[in-house]
Amino acid sequence: MHPIWADDPAEALALQARLRRRVVARGAPAPALVAGLDAAYSRDGATIYGAAVLFLFPGLEQVGEAWTECEARFPYIPGLFAFREGPALCAALEALDRTPDLILVHGHGIAHPRRCGIASHLGVLLGTPSIGVADLLLVGEAGEPRGERGAAAPVRFEGEVVGWAVRTRTGARPIYVSPGHLVGHAAAVELVLAMTGNYRRPEPLRAAHRCAVSVRAGKTKR
């Protein structure tokens, strides 16, 4: 077993508590290469398809993609997705021909019960700036951002701001952005908005989702 993963929930909780102390939720990276990371599951949930799609920044030209499939060895437990999906996402990243300066992960960073969601976990593991982008809150309460694109309202949990509800399209539902590792709050929101075009999700995550789903579809047809 890789020392950064765990095989059972109790072990995972203990490891997550240790990793939390290594998370740095500050910084303002200026990436040239950004990777979006997302995963899809086989119909029976036994296989995870991890995808990593590489983009130039700020031009947002796609310049690479890679995917992998892994056995789903860890149970489905909210708050512990890093141990279920992380190995597949890391393997996909390692298969890219270039190393990103920043990773966007479909999931949470410090907006997490133990301030160490999948984006923080992977950021610490890889020593790479990371941001979590999610469709739903995992913890805390969020204010309602104003209706226009770029508006943001804080997500508060246990008296602390752990992320932001961000309106990436005027009138659309917000997404939830939180620092993962080596990125501060303001930079996380700014970078996500800079990577978001005509859709709610930033382009690297949209591409990673398409890749993972496409791979799953191809596999299930065989």
C-alpha positions as CSV (number, residue, x, y, z in Angstrom):
1,M,0.0,0.0,0.0
2,H,1.2,3.5,-0.8
3,P,1.9,5.3,2.5
4,I,-0.5,8.1,1.5
5,W,-3.5,5.8,1.0
6,A,-5.4,3.6,3.4
7,D,-7.3,0.4,3.2
8,D,-10.0,0.9,5.8
9,P,-12.0,3.9,7.1
10,A,-10.4,4.1,10.6
11,E,-7.0,4.2,9.1
12,A,-8.1,6.7,6.5
13,L,-9.4,9.1,9.2
14,A,-6.2,8.9,11.1
15,L,-4.2,9.6,7.9
16,Q,-6.4,12.5,6.9
17,A,-5.9,14.1,10.3
18,R,-2.1,13.9,9.8
19,L,-2.3,15.2,6.3
20,R,-4.4,18.2,7.4
21,R,-1.4,19.6,9.2
22,R,0.5,19.7,5.9
23,V,-2.2,21.6,4.0
24,V,-1.2,25.2,3.1
25,A,-4.3,27.2,2.1
26,R,-2.5,30.2,0.9
27,G,-0.6,31.3,-2.2
28,A,-1.3,32.8,-5.6
29,P,0.2,30.5,-8.3
30,A,0.6,31.7,-11.9
31,P,0.3,28.4,-13.8
32,A,1.2,27.8,-17.4
33,L,-0.3,24.2,-17.4
34,V,-3.4,23.3,-15.6
35,A,-4.9,19.7,-15.3
36,G,-8.5,19.0,-14.6
37,L,-9.2,15.7,-12.7
38,D,-12.4,13.8,-12.6
39,A,-13.6,10.2,-12.2
40,A,-16.4,8.0,-13.5
41,Y,-17.6,4.6,-12.2
42,S,-18.6,1.4,-13.9
43,R,-22.3,0.6,-13.6
44,D,-21.6,-1.9,-10.8
45,G,-19.3,0.6,-9.0
46,A,-16.4,-1.9,-9.0
47,T,-14.2,0.1,-11.4
48,I,-13.1,3.7,-11.3
49,Y,-12.1,5.5,-14.5
50,G,-9.8,8.4,-13.7
51,A,-9.1,11.2,-16.2
52,A,-6.6,14.0,-16.3
53,V,-6.8,16.6,-19.1
54,L,-4.1,19.2,-19.6
55,F,-4.7,22.8,-20.7
56,L,-2.5,25.8,-21.4
57,F,-3.3,28.7,-19.2
58,P,-4.5,31.4,-19.7
59,G,-5.3,30.4,-23.3
60,L,-7.2,27.3,-22.3
61,E,-6.0,25.2,-25.2
62,Q,-6.2,21.5,-24.5
63,V,-2.7,20.0,-25.0
64,G,-3.0,16.5,-23.5
65,E,-5.2,13.9,-21.8
66,A,-4.7,10.6,-20.0
67,W,-6.9,8.1,-18.3
68,T,-6.7,5.0,-16.2
69,E,-8.9,2.4,-14.7
70,C,-8.6,1.0,-11.1
71,E,-10.4,-1.4,-9.0
72,A,-12.6,0.5,-6.4
73,R,-11.0,-0.9,-3.3
74,F,-12.2,1.7,-0.7
75,P,-15.9,2.0,0.3
76,Y,-18.1,4.9,-0.8
77,I,-17.9,7.2,2.3
78,P,-18.6,11.0,2.0
79,G,-15.5,12.8,3.2
80,L,-13.2,10.0,2.3
81,F,-13.4,10.2,-1.5
82,A,-9.6,10.8,-1.7
83,F,-9.1,7.1,-0.7
84,R,-11.6,5.8,-3.2
85,E,-10.8,8.0,-6.3
86,G,-7.4,9.3,-5.5
87,P,-5.3,6.3,-6.8
88,A,-7.1,6.4,-10.2
89,L,-6.6,10.2,-10.5
90,C,-3.0,10.1,-9.5
91,A,-2.3,7.3,-12.1
92,A,-4.0,9.4,-14.8
93,L,-1.9,12.4,-13.9
94,E,1.3,10.3,-14.0
95,A,0.3,9.2,-17.5
96,L,0.4,12.8,-18.9
97,D,3.5,13.7,-20.9
98,R,3.8,16.9,-19.0
99,T,3.5,17.9,-15.3
100,P,0.8,20.5,-14.5
101,D,1.6,23.6,-12.4
102,L,-2.0,23.5,-10.9
103,I,-4.6,20.8,-10.6
104,L,-8.4,21.4,-10.5
105,V,-10.2,18.5,-8.8
106,H,-13.9,17.7,-9.0
107,G,-14.4,17.6,-5.2
108,H,-13.5,19.7,-2.2
109,G,-10.4,21.2,-0.7
110,I,-10.5,22.5,2.8
111,A,-14.3,22.8,2.6
112,H,-14.4,19.5,4.4
113,P,-15.1,18.1,7.9
114,R,-11.3,17.7,8.5
115,R,-10.2,20.4,6.2
116,C,-8.6,17.8,3.9
117,G,-10.8,16.9,1.0
118,I,-9.6,15.2,-2.2
119,A,-8.1,18.4,-3.7
120,S,-6.1,19.0,-0.5
121,H,-5.0,15.4,-0.3
122,L,-3.8,15.2,-3.8
123,G,-2.1,18.6,-3.6
124,V,-0.1,17.6,-0.5
125,L,0.7,14.2,-2.0
126,L,2.0,15.7,-5.3
127,G,3.4,19.0,-3.8
128,T,1.3,20.8,-6.4
129,P,-1.1,23.8,-6.0
130,S,-4.6,22.5,-6.1
131,I,-8.2,23.7,-6.0
132,G,-11.4,21.9,-5.2
133,V,-14.5,22.6,-7.3
134,A,-17.8,20.9,-6.4
135,D,-21.4,21.1,-7.4
136,L,-22.7,20.6,-3.8
137,L,-21.7,21.6,-0.3
138,L,-20.2,18.9,1.9
139,V,-20.0,21.0,5.1
140,G,-21.0,24.4,6.3
141,E,-23.4,27.0,5.1
142,A,-23.0,29.3,2.1
143,G,-24.4,32.8,1.5
144,E,-26.2,33.3,-1.8
145,P,-24.0,35.2,-4.2
146,R,-25.4,38.0,-6.3
147,G,-26.9,37.0,-9.6
148,E,-24.1,38.1,-12.0
149,R,-21.1,36.2,-13.1
150,G,-18.1,36.6,-10.8
151,A,-20.2,37.1,-7.6
152,A,-19.1,35.0,-4.6
153,A,-20.3,34.4,-1.1
154,P,-18.3,32.7,1.7
155,V,-18.9,29.1,2.9
156,R,-18.6,29.1,6.7
157,F,-18.0,26.0,8.8
158,E,-17.2,26.0,12.5
159,G,-16.7,29.7,12.5
160,E,-14.2,29.7,9.6
161,V,-14.4,30.5,5.9
162,V,-13.6,27.3,4.2
163,G,-14.6,28.1,0.6
164,W,-16.8,30.2,-1.7
165,A,-20.1,29.8,-3.5
166,V,-19.2,31.3,-6.9
167,R,-21.5,32.3,-9.7
168,T,-19.7,31.4,-12.9
169,R,-22.6,32.2,-15.2
170,T,-25.1,35.0,-14.7
171,G,-28.3,33.5,-13.3
172,A,-26.9,29.9,-13.0
173,R,-26.5,27.9,-9.8
174,P,-23.2,28.6,-8.0
175,I,-20.4,26.1,-7.8
176,Y,-18.4,25.7,-4.6
177,V,-14.7,26.5,-4.7
178,S,-12.2,25.9,-2.0
179,P,-8.4,26.0,-1.7
180,G,-6.8,22.6,-1.9
181,H,-3.1,23.2,-1.3
182,L,-0.7,26.1,-1.9
183,V,-3.5,28.3,-3.1
184,G,-5.3,31.0,-1.1
185,H,-9.0,31.8,-1.2
186,A,-8.9,34.8,-3.5
187,A,-6.6,33.1,-5.9
188,A,-8.7,30.0,-6.0
189,V,-11.8,32.0,-6.9
190,E,-10.0,34.1,-9.5
191,L,-8.3,31.1,-11.2
192,V,-11.6,29.2,-11.4
193,L,-13.4,32.1,-13.0
194,A,-10.5,32.6,-15.4
195,M,-11.0,29.0,-16.6
196,T,-14.8,29.2,-16.9
197,G,-16.4,30.1,-20.2
198,N,-20.0,29.5,-21.2
199,Y,-20.7,26.7,-18.7
200,R,-20.9,26.4,-14.9
201,R,-17.8,24.3,-14.5
202,P,-14.3,25.4,-15.5
203,E,-13.1,24.0,-18.9
204,P,-10.4,21.6,-17.5
205,L,-13.0,19.9,-15.3
206,R,-15.6,19.7,-18.1
207,A,-13.0,18.1,-20.3
208,A,-11.9,15.6,-17.6
209,H,-15.6,14.7,-17.0
210,R,-16.1,14.0,-20.7
211,C,-12.9,12.0,-20.9
212,A,-13.9,9.8,-17.9
213,V,-17.4,9.2,-19.1
214,S,-16.2,8.4,-22.7
215,V,-13.7,5.9,-21.4
216,R,-16.4,4.3,-19.3
217,A,-18.8,4.1,-22.3
218,G,-16.1,2.5,-24.4
219,K,-15.3,-0.1,-21.8
220,T,-18.9,-1.0,-21.2
221,K,-19.5,-1.6,-24.9
222,R,-16.7,-4.2,-25.1
